[in-house]
Amino acid sequence: MIVSRNPFEQLPSLAVNPEDFEVLHSADTFRTRLLDAISKATSRIYLVALYLEDDEAGREVLTALYEAKQRNPGLDINICVDWHRAQRGLIGAESSEGNSALYKAFAQKYQHPIPVYGIPVRGREVFGVLHLKGFIVDDTVIYSGASLNNVYLQYHGRYRFDRYHVIQHQTLADSMVNFIQYEMITHPAVNDLTDKDKPETKEIRVAIRQFRSSLASANYQFEPEDAGEDKINITPLVGLGKRRNILNQKIVNLLAAAQNEIFICTPYFNFPKAINREVKRAMKRGVKVTIVVGDKTANDFYISPEEEFKTIGGLPYLYELNLRRFAKANEANIAARRLSIHLWKHDKNSFHLKGIWVDKRYMLLTGNNLNPRAWSLDLENGLLVQDHYAKLTDKFDLEVENILKHTQLVCTYKQLEKVENYPAEVQKLVRKITRIKADGVLKRIL
């Protein structure tokens, strides 16, 4: 019997059979499932990710898509990636055409081309990127925070750990495809990266501003469905910018609704003020809060001390300093076991999980990093799951168990390193940032 008030009672949702909701537990399984779905597609394939890399994994995915298109030219295939990220090399690498060169090469190689749309969320990458997630194949939604490259798809023995969910539901798939079609790829700011005559960013700056304004008020459209005791509710949410951002609003509502427990995953510890506030309020009212974050060595920007240091390699240390300050401020909550902080580390693999569980009743699947950048700059989305009759409890318990498998509990803030213990180059960088008072600015864009 449900005795507590449902804060999302008025939120439109879709009714999904619990058996049509699957949780995958590894990058390797995710890659296999995605490639299998592509090979069996009959009507449509829509892939949206921050990037599709020019490496073995990226080329394997692109080859699978092109082979499917050649077998069935009527198959509706569209790929969306970030406009800026697709047209530059990796950070620290030499200047290049980036991944867009790969897309053009494939389009010229095959008879039936596939458009790869560059989505420009802002005029410059640092101020906002496409962080929308979701791979739709026919009526299946494969949802993950992962992009498409070697480490996300576990090539060469290394992986970047994420969350992976497979949902069979036609209306959900239709809603996500319609958003891509009508809110994104039809806009004048969006161009096909396989086109040799695509414009320069400076030529579409006005269109990009209009596009961002349009995205800020866009939502997923669908006819709400009633879910009885035998089904779960899922609501797709999208958000961009601070104002009118329904995704941000529902994240705050989700944390505020917690009565017993909150479980949060984030790869980059830098909570926005609103999340920090709700976490503190939750602990004050007796809610048990668990936070899982990657160890600094499991951060995708981490550079081993024996390698040549680059400025970008300072980021994992900045995130750890944030975490240390948070842990120190909440030392009493840690001691009282109202707060548990788990550091994830597994060999040389990296951590990219995001998401929120509340009272084993509400779950957010999202690519949102739960940081100020996601809160105000990037185009984000998520799937809010309401499981009022505990149909998914076993599946999510297994997922949480899998996540915690390679974690260490932080019993005191003193377990986390101080600046004085960092490599000399990192110490120098941190002190310079503090001296010129750039840390406040950095927190808003990291």
N, C-alpha and C positions, 0 to 999 in steps of 0.2 A: 504493500500500500504506500502511495506517495503522500507524505505528510507535509513536505516543505513546498514553498511557493516556487513555481517555475518562472524565472526571470525572463525567459525567452518565449513565453506563451504566445505572445502576439507576433513573434518573428515567423514569417512564412518559411516553410520547409518542405522537403520531399520525403516521402515514405519509402524506406529501403529495407528489403529483406536482409536480416542478419547474415544469412548464408551467402548473400551476394557481396559481402564486405570481407575482404581478405587482408591480412597483415603479413607482409614479407619481412624477413629478418636479416637479409644480407645484401650487399651490393652485387654479388655474383648472381643471386637469385633474381634480383631486380633486372639485371642485364638480360638474363635468359628469358624472363617473362616478357620484357619489352620486345625483344627480337622475335620471339614466337608470335606475339600479337601482330606485329608488322607483317610477318610472313603469311598470316591467315586472314588479313583484313579483306573485307569485301566491298565496303562502301566509302569509308573515309579514314584518314589519319591526320590528326592535328597535333603537332609537337610544339610546346612552348618551353623555352629554357633560357637562362642567361646567356649560355653559349653552347655551341656544338663545335668541339675542338678539331683542329687538323692534326689528329694523331690516330693510332690504330683503332681505338674505340669509336671515335667520331666517324672515321671512314667506314667502319663496319656498319654502323647505324645508317649512314648515308647510302651505302651500297645496298643494304636491305630495303631501304625506301625506294631507291631507283629500280631495283629488280622487281619489286611489287608493282611499281608504276608501268614498267615495260610489259609485264604479264597482263596487266589490266589497265589500259590507258584511261579508262573512265574513273579509276579510283581517285577520289578527291584528297590530295595530299598537300598540306601547307605546313611550313616550318616558320616559327617566329623566334628570333633571337634579339639580343640587344644591339642596336644600330652601332653604337660606339665600340663596344667590346669586340664586335665582329670585324672591325676594320683596323685593329692595332695588334701588335704582337704581345707576347706575355710581358708582364712588368719586368723591367730590367733587360729585356732582349732588344736586339737591333730593330730599327724601324722597318715595318713591312706592311703588306696589305692585310695581314691577319688571316682569320679564318675565311674571309670573303673570297680569297683566291681559290680555296678548295671548292667553295660552292660554284664558282664560275667554271672551274675545270670539270666538275661533274656534269653541269648543265650542257657543256659543249660535247661531252663524251657520249651522252645518251640521246636517243631519238625523242623521247617524251620527257621534257624537263620538269623540275619541281621548283616552285618558287620558295626562296628563303627570305622572308621579310625581316628587314631591320627596323626594330621598334625604337624610335628616339623619344625617351621619356623626358629628357631635358636637352638643352643645347650642348651641355658638357657632361661627360660621364660622371665626374666627381659629384655632381649635384642631382643625380637621379638616374636609375637604370631600370630596365625591364626585369622585375623580380617575380613576375607572375609565374605560377607553376601549373603543370597538368599536361599529360599526354593522353589524348583521346583517340581510341582506335575502335571504329564502329560504335557500339553502345557501351564501351568499357572506358572508365576513367582510371588511369594509372597515375597516382598522385605521389610526388616526392619533391623534396627540396633540392634534389640532385640536378646538376647540369650533365652534359654528355661529353665525357672524355675518359682517358685511361684510368685515372684514380677514382672517379666516381663509379666507374663500371668494373673496377677491380681487375685491371690488366697488370701483368708483370708482378703479381704477388702482393701489391699494395692496394689499399682501398681508402676511400673517404666515407666514413659511416654516416648514414642518413636514415630517414624514415621512409617506408615504402608501403603504399596501400593500393589495393585493386578493388574497384567498385563497379559492379554491373548495374547500370541504371540508365535507361534511354533518356529520360527527361533531364537528368543531371548532365549527361554527355551533350545533349542538344543545347542546354543553357550555356555551357562552357564554350561550345563551338560557335554559337550565335554571338557571344561576346567577342570572340576573336574575329569573326567575320565583320560584324557591324560596328564595333567600337574601336577596332584596331586596324585591320588590313585595308579597309576601304578609305581610310583617311589620307588626304594628300601628303601628310608628313611621312607616311610609311612607304618605303620603296623596296623593290626586290633586289637583294644583294647580288643576284646572278646576272643582273642587267649591266652590260658594259657602259651604258650611258646614265647610270644612276647619278643623282646630284651630289654636290658637296654639302656638308652640314651647313655652311654659311648661307647657301642658297635656299634652305628651307627653315631658317630660324623662326620666321613669323608663323609658318605652318606648325612648327614644333610647339610654340607657345599656345596656339589654338588647340592643338592636340592634347596637351597637358591639361588645359582647362576643361576640355570635353571629357577626358578620362576621370578627372576629379569628381564628376557628377554621375558617372556611369555605374550601373549595377547589373548583376546577373538577373535576367528575366525568366520567369517560369510560373506556371500555374501551381499554387500550393496544393499539397496533398495531405490528407489526414492519416496519421499513423496510429494504429491501434496498439494493443499490448503485444502483438506479434512482430512489430517492426520498429525500426529506429528512425529518427529524424535527422536529415542532413540539410544544412543551408550553405550554399556557396556564397562567399563574401569577397568583396574586392575593395581596396582602399588606396588612395593616393593623396598625400598632403595632410596637413593637420586639420583643416576645416572639412566638415561633412564627411569625414572618413569613417564609414560604418564598421570597417574591420577593426580599427582602433577602439571604437566605442564598445564593440562587443567583447574585445579582449578585456577591457576595464570592467565591463559588466560581469564577465566570467569570473574574474578574480574576486570581485565584490560579492558574488553569490556564494562563494565557498563557505561551507559550514564545518567540514571535517579535515579535508586535506587538499593541498595544491601540489602538483608535480610539474615542474618547468624544465624544459631543455633549451639551451641556447649555446651556440658555438663561440660567441663573442660577448663576454660579460660586460654589458654597458646598458643597463636598463634605462628606458625613458623615465622621466619624473613620475608620470602617471602610473606606470607599472611598479616602480619603487614604492610609491605611496600605498598602493593597494596591497602589496606584499607585506608592508609594515602593519597596515590595519588588520590584515588577516591574522598575523601572528599575535597581535594584541588581543584579538577576540578568541584566541585559543586554537586557531587552525594550524595544523602541522604542514610546514612548507618544505618541500624537497626541491633542490636546484641541481641539475646535472649540467656541467660545463666541461669543455675540453681542457685538459692540461695545456700549458703554453707550448709544450713540445708536440702536441697533437693539433695545433693551429695550422691552417694551410699556408700561413705566411711565415712560419717558423724557419729560421736558418740555423743550422747546427754551428756551434762555436768554431769548429775546425774549418768551416767554409768561409768564403769572403763575405763580409757583412755588407748589406745594403739597407738603406733607410727603412724600407718596407718591413724588414725583419724586426723592427722595433715594436710593431703592433702587438704581437702576442704578449710582450712584457707590459705594455700599457694596459691590456685587458686584465692581466694578472694583478697589476697594481690596483685596478678598480675592484677586483674581487677581494683583494686583501683588505682594502678600506671597508668594503661592505661587511666582510666577516668580522673585522675588528669592531665595527659599530654594533654588530649583532652578536657579540661574544656571549652575552647572557642568554640569548635565544638558542644559540648552539649548545651551551651548557645545559639548558633546560629541555633540550631536544625538541624545541618548537621549530628549529631550523636545521636541516641537514644539507650540506653541500658535498656533492660527489664530483671528483675530478676523474675524467675519462682518459685513459691512456692504454694503447695496445700496440706494442712494438713500434714500427715507424709509420703507422697508419694515422689518419687524421679524423677529426670529429666535426660533423656538420649538422647535427640534429637540432630541430626546433619543434616546439609544440607545448601544449598545456593540457593537463588532465585535472579536473575538479570533481572531487567526491565520487570518483568512478561513475559519474553520471553524465558529465559533459567533457568532450575532448575536442581540441582544435588541431586539425591537420593543417600545416602551413609551411611556407618557405620563409615566413617573416622571422628575422633574426632577433626580434624583440629588443631592438636597440634604437637610438634616436634617428639613425639613417632610415631604417624601415618605417619608423613612425611618421616621417615627414617628407622624405625625398623619393624613395623608390616606389614603383608600382607593385603592390603586393596583393595576394589573395589568400584564401583559406577555406577550409570546409569545417563548419561547426557541427559536430555530431552530438545529438541528444539521445542518450540511451536510458530512458526512464525505467525500463523493466529489466535491466541487467542482461541484455542479450549479448553484449560484446565484452563483458567483464573478463571472461577467461582469455579472450584474444588479446586484450590490452594488458592483462596481468603478465602474459607471456612476453609481450613486447617490452614492458618495463623491466622484466627479469633479464631479457637479452641486452637491454641498454646498460643495466647496472653491472653486468658481468665483468667488465673491464674497468671498474671505477674504484677509487680509494676515497674513503670518508674523511672529510676535513674536520678534525676535532677541535682545532683552535686556529685562529688566523696566523699564528706563528709558524704553522706548517708551510705557509706560502712565503716565497723568497722576498727579501727586501731589495731595494735598489742597490745597496752596497754589495750584494752578492751577484749582481748581474755582470756579464762581460763588459769590459771597459768601454767598448763602442756604444753599448746600450746605455750605460750609465751617463755617458757624455750626451747622448741624444735626449734622454729623459730630462736631464738638468737644463739643457738648452730650451726644450719645450716649456718647462716650468718657468725659466727665466724670462722668456719673451711672452709669457702668459698665453701661449697658444693652446694649452690643454683644454680650455673651455670650448674653443672653436672645434678642435679635433673630436671632442666628445659628441658634438652635434652631427658630424659627418661620418663617424666610424660605426 
